[in-house]
């Protein structure tokens, strides 16, 4: 993954509660098991005028010029509820979303965001929506800053912080402890040699 440091962007105001993963990427839009080719299907049920079509719905926020290329999404309570499909995070990332700010997240969706390089920030999005100008999200300092100078701090779990800041996936995170793992195996082989003898058959 790409290390996450600071994002400065307009913030897309999609502040609705209980946006589920089938809204984020409808099942009909999931035509492959890869992480690519999903961006066009992001919010397809809201973004386009007809099911299966691609004519933009002019009132939907992603179709508004001021939010073109925006990397920050504002959402409501329980963001990412519903099924556990990781495609939701893949679609958001491919579209260009790097940060989601919401009061709360479904735990599985929250974890999928972390594992795919998207920063989920637990904050009230209303003051950010009502601000003018770009929003700056700084992971290292755990802050969200507005053009007015107003700053909000957020909390993030240590493991998630490390993964995002250093661009690590779960395997990379485990390999950071490779020396400890090797030391354990060496000591364990001495203490329980029969375990390793059985493993060789």
N, C-alpha and C positions, 0 to 999 in steps of 0.2 A: 504494500500500500504506500501511497505518497504521504510523507509526514505532514501533519496539520499544524500550522502556526497561527497565521492571522488571515481573516477574510474581511474585506471591505466591499459591501454590496448593498443594493436596494433590497428591501425585505418584502417578499410576496405575502400579502395579507389574506390568508385562507383560514381564518379563525372560525372553524366549525368544530364542535365536539364530536367525538366518536367517529373520526374518519377511519374507516376500516381498510384492510389491505386489499379488499376487492374493489374498493373505490380507487385506491392508489394505482393498482394495476389489475384491471378486470381479467378473469381467467381466460376469456376469449382472446386476450392480447398476448397471452403467454404461449408463443408458438415455438419456443426452443428452450433448452435447458442451460444455455449459456448466459453470461451476464450482459450480452450486447443485443441490440435490436429491440429494446424495450421502451426506449424514451418516447417514441411516438404514441405508445399506449398509455403513458402516464396520465392519470385522471381522465381517461378516454370518455367515460360516461358523462362527465361534466364539461370536458374541453371541446367536444365536437357536437354538432347539431343532431346527428343521427347515430344510432348504434352501428358500429362497424364502419362509419364514415370518417372523413378527415376534413370536413368543412368546419372551420373554427366557430365556436359559439362566441359571439362578440362580447358578451357580458362576463364571460369567465375570466378570472384575473390573470391566468397564465397567458391569455391571448392579448393582453393589453401591452402596448408598446413600452410603457415606463418600466415594465418588469422583464423585458427581454434580457436574457443573459444574467438575471439575478441568481445569486447562489445561496440566499437565505430564505427559508420558508417559515412563516408564522402559522401556527395551528392552535386548535383548542384542546380541551381535556381529552385524555385517553387516546392520544394520537397513535395510529397503527394498530388498533384493536382488530379482532376477527381472527382469521387464519394465520398460521405462522409463516406463510410464504416469504422466502427471502427475496423473491423477485421484486417485492415492493421497494426494498432498499436499493436493489440493482437499478430499477427504473429511475428512481430519484437521482441516484448518482450519475447515471448516464445522461440524464437531462441536464445535469449541472448543479444540482442542489448539494451543498457541502455542509450546511447547518440547518437544523430544524429547531425552532424555539416554540415550546408549548408548556403549559402548566404541568402536564403529566403525560406519560407514554405507556403503552402496553409493554410489559417487560420483555417479551420475545422480540418485538419490533425494535425496542431500544437496543437490545444486544445485537440484532442484525445490523443496525446502523453502525455501531461501534466496529464490528468486524469487517465492515465494508468502507470504512473511512469517512463516514458521515458523523458529525458532532451533534448529538441530541442535547439541547440545553433546556433544563427545567426552569422556566421563568414565565411570569405573566406577560403575554405578548402585547397587551393593550397599549402600554406606554410606548412601545417600539413602533406599533402600527401608527400611532398618533404623532410621531416625530416626523420631521422633514429631513430629507437628505439621506445619505448612505449610513449604514450601520456597520460598526467594526466589532468583530468577534475575535478576541485574543485568547486562545486556549492556554497559553503559558501562564498568563495572569488570571485566567478564569473570569474574564470580564466581557461585558457587552457595552459598547460605547455609542452614544448618539452624537450627532453634529452639535447639539446644544451644549455638549460637555457633560451631560448626565451619564453616569456609569452605573451599571448593575453587575453584581458579582453572582456567580453560580457555582454549584458544587458538582463534582464528578468523581466517581470512584477511582481509586488509585490505579487499578489495573487498566481501566478504560482510558484514563489520562495518559498512561505510558504507551498504550497501543496506538492511540491517535497521534500523540506528539512525536513518537519515533517511527510511525508508519509500520507497525508490526501487526501481522495477523496472528491467530492463536498459536500456530506452529512456531513462528518466530519468537513469540513470547516464551514458549517452553524452552526453546534452544538457548535463551539467555541464561538459563540455569543448567546448561550442559555439564559444567564442571561439577556442580552439586550432584547431578544425576549419576555421573560417572563415579564419583566418590562413594555414593550410596551403594551402587552396584558392586563396587570393589569390596566394601565392608560386608555387604550382605552375602557375597560369594564366599567370604571367609567364614561368616557365622552360619550359613545354611548351604553348604556345598551341594547337598543332595538335590536341592531345587534346580540348580544349574545342570547337574548331571542328567536329570530327567528331561530337561529341555533340549538336550543334545540328541535325544533318540527320536 
